[in-house]
Amino acid sequence: MVATLAAVLVVDTLAVAVLALLVRPWLAPLGGMLGDALGVSAPPAVAWLAFGLPALAAFLWVQLRYTRRETLDAVDAEVVGPREHPDLHARITRLAAQADVAVPAVAVAETEMANSFAVGGTRDATVVVSTGLLERLDDAQLDAVLAHELAHVKNRDATVMTLATFLPAVARGEYSLLDAVTPRGVPTSVSFLAIVAVLGGGALAAAATGAPGGSLAGAVVLTLFVVLFGGVLLGLAAAPVVYLGERLAHDREFAADRAGALAVGSPAALAGALRALDTDGEPAADARSLAVSGLCLLPHGFGGAATATHPSTADRIERLKLLNTDFEGRQRE
């Protein structure tokens, strides 16, 4: 988890650094005027940190919010309240209290493909289940699956995996950075024009004021380079995130299986749920996001191609059997 989060932070820092270079002609004269007005002057390193740290925090916040929104949209999941699904909400509330975690939002995807996943942070997570899963599991199995997803939330797996899926999805063209920074309901063309205006205005301001390191030609060359090669560079930079994210998803499924099974006191119930849902096999691939499959209880996602991010269901069931034997032995003692 630490390595994956570190990789995400490194790539995000590089992205913020590129952004800083793009807006440098605009920020330099603005920062100078602000410093003169306040009567202070700061070393360049301090000035860049004053810009970079808030920008990095904002970028991470945008990633969490945008990835959650796009993930829910990818599986056509709708957030539901207690009126629509009273039993499901009651189960989540009870299990969250047992796990000592904030009660997450609940979303339901109307599909026969049985699966579930958790996305978001520890205080604003969303647990998604499909109608197929709700229909096919008994009460004990459903509790075990929900406890599994809550374990991801409590252990911050959901937070790290949500962050880790963003940049690879952007590199694959599934997500858009322009969409990510555009408020919902606002056309992306407005954001594009605003960015062009800021870059162009900043370059002109730098050229007019003679700000060091800022020129119209330099801004144009850097912008064209990012536009032409940014996708390739982002793909290369995101490669460690992809690798570490897959390793994390593989390892943390075992951890969430164990934590969820022990939370409900029945490893056999979770093993039974995995056995029942794994009979779906591998469905035909469609255009839905591959990132969703990496977050799911089972690797076939909600209608996309199965991914290699998960351990085999047989291995997970075997570990749960061993855990169940140990659990029953302790109960007899």
N, C-alpha and C positions, 0 to 999 in steps of 0.2 A: 504494500500500500504506500509506504514511504517513497519507494523508488518510482512508482507510477506517478504519484503526486508531484515529486520533484521534477520528473520529465515534463509533465504538463506545465509546471511553473516556468521551467527553462524555455520551452517553446513559446509560452505566452509572453515571457519577458522579451524574447526576440521580436515577437509581433509588435509589442508596445514600443520597442526601440525603433523599429521601422516606421511606425506611426509618428514617433517623435522626430525622426529625420524628415519625414514628409511635411510636418507642420512647423519645423524649425524656423523657416523664414517668417512665419506668422507669429510664432511665439517670442522670437528674439526681440523685436522692437516692442512688443507688448510687455514682455518681462522687464525690459529696460525702463519703459515709462512707469510701470508699477513700482519698480525699485526707487526711481527718482521721486515719485509721489510720496512714498513711505519714508524716504530718506535712509534706505538701507541698501546694501549691496552684498550679494552672496556669491561664493565661489561657484563656478559652473557645475561642479559635481553635486553641490547641495541643491542648486536650482533644478537640475535634471531629476534628482531624487524627489524633490517636491512635486514634480509633474508625474514622474514614473510610477511611484508607489500608489497614489490614488487611481491612476489610469489602469494599473495592473489589477487592483481590487475591483474596479468597475468592470473590467473585462471578464474576470472570473464570475462576477455576479450575473453579467449578461449571458455567459456560457450556461450557467445553471438554469436560468429562467428560460432561455431560448431552447436549450436542448430538451428540457421537460415539455415545453409547448410542442415542439416538433415531434417528439417521441409519441405523445398522446395523439397528435394528428395523424401520425403514420399508421396507427392501428385503429383509427376512428373511435378512440375511447372518449367517453363523456364523463365528466365528474358528476357524481350522483350524491343525493342527500339521503337522510334517514327515511324520508317519505317514499322514495323510489325503491330502496333496498334496506328496509329496517333490520332484517336479520344479519345482513352483511355488515352493516354499520355497528350493530351490537357486538358482533364477533371481533371486529377490528378494535373497538373501544376496550373490550375486555382483555384482549390479548396485548394491546399496547400498555394497559395498566400493569399487567403481569410482567411485561418486559421493561417497565420503567422508561418508556419512550413516549414522546409527544404523539398524540393521535394523528395519523396522516390523513390526507384527503383520500377519497376512494373514487376510482374511475372504473367504468365497465365498458368493455369492447363487445359489440354485438357480432360475435362470430362463433362458429362451431369449433374452431381451432382452440383447443384447451391449453391455456398457458397463463402466466402471470409474471409481473416484474414490479420492482420498486425504483423510483427515480426521484432525484432531488436531495435536499439537505436533511439534516436530522430534525429540524424544526418545521420544515415546510415540504415534507416528502409526500409523494402520491403513490399509492399502491394500486396497480391496475390488474384486473382479472377479466377473463373472458366469460361470456355466458356459457360457452361449452364447458369450461372448468366448473362453473357453479352447478351445472346440470349433471356432471359425471362423477362428482365426488360426494361421499357421505360426510356427515358432520365432523367426525374425527379427522378424516383426511383433509377436509377444507381448513379446519383449524390448524393443522400441521403445516399446510402450504402457506397460509397467512402468517404463521409464526416464522416460517423460513424467510418471508419477505421482510418482516419486521426486524429480523436479525440482521439483514443487509443494511437496514436503516440505522439500527443502533450501533453497529460496528463501523459505520460510515463508509461501508462498501458502496452503497448507492450514490453517495456524494462523489467519491473518487471516480467511480465508473461513469457517472454522468458527465463529469469533466473530461474524462479520458476519451469519451466517444465523440466529442465535439470536433476537435481538429482533424482527426482522420476522416470524419464525415464531410468536413469542408474540403479536404484534399480530394475526396472521391467525387465531389460535386453534389452530394446529397443535401448539404446545408450551405447557406450563403452568408458570408460575413456581412454583406449589405443588409440582408434580411434581419440578421441578428441585432444590428444597431438601429433598426427602424422600429419605432413603436407600432404595436398592432393597430391596424386601421389606417395607417399612413402609407401611401404608395412609396415603393422603394425609389421611384424616380425623384421624389422630393429629397431623400437622403443623398442620392447621387449628386443632384444639383448643389446641395448644401456643401458636400465634400469638395466638389470642383470649385465652388465659390471661395471656400476657405483656403484651399491650396493656391488658387490663382490670386486671390486678394493678398495672401501672405507673401507670395513671391513678388508681386508688384510693390507691396509695402517695403519689403527688404531691399529691392532694387532702388526705390525712391529714397530710402533713408541711409543706404549704404551700410546696412547691417552686416557684420562680419559673417562669412560663410553662407550668405543667402543671396541667391540670384535667380532670375526667372529661368535661365537656361538650366541651372542645376536642378531646380525643382521639377522642370519638365522631364529632364533625363531620368531622375530618380523615380518619378511617377510612372513613366513609360516602362522602366525596368521592372517595377513591381507588378504592373499590369501584365506584361509579357511573360515574366518568369516566376511570378509570385506563387502560382499554383504548383510548379515543379519544386521550388524550394520548400514550400510548405509540406509537400508530400514527403520530401527527404527528412525534414525536421520532425515530422510526425511519426516517422517509422519507429523510433524507440517507444513512443507512446502506444502505438499499435501493439508492439511485441509485449511490453510490460502490462498493458491492459488485458491482453489475452491470457497472460500468465496469472494475473490477479483474478480474472473471472474464473479461471480453472480452479485455483486454490481456494478461493472464497466460497465457491459452491459447496465444497465439503464442510467448511466452517459453518456456513449458514444452515446446512442440513443438520449438523450436530446441534447447533444452538436452537433451531426451531423444534427439533424432535424432543429435546430435553425440556423445552419450555411448556410443551403440551403433555409431557410425560408419556409419550408413545412414539418411539422410533419406528415401530411397526406401521403406524398410521401414515407417516410420511413415505415410508418404503412402498406401502400399498398405493399411495397417490402417484408416485413416480411410475410404478408398474402400470397403473391404469392409464395414465396419460401418455406414456411412451409408446403405446400401441398405435398412435397416430402415424408413426414412421416419419419419413422425410417427404414433405409436400412439394408440389411443384413450385419453382421459383417465380416470384413476381417482382414488381417494382418497389416493394416496400423496403424501408431502411434496414440495412444489415446491422446497424448499430442497435436496433431493438432486440435482435436475436441474442446479442451478447449480454443483454441485461436480463433475459428471461429465465424462468425456472428450468425450462427445457430448450435446447438449442434450435428447435425448428421455428421459434418465434411465433408470429401471428399470421403466417402465410408466406414467409420468405424462405430462402434456401437455408438449410441447416448450416451452422457455423462450427468451427473447430475450437471454439472458446471454452466449451464445457467438457468436464470429464464424462466418460461414458456412463449412461444411466445404470448399467449393470454394476459398475464399480461403486457408484453411489449407494445402490441398494445393498450391495454386499457389506459396505461399511456400516450401514444402518442396521443390518442384521447383527453384526458384531456388537454394535452399541446397544441393541435391544437385549442381547444375551447378557451383557454386562449390567444393564439397567435392571433387568429382572432378577439377576443374582443379588444385587445390592438390596432390592426390595425384600427378598426372602430373608436376608440377614437382619 
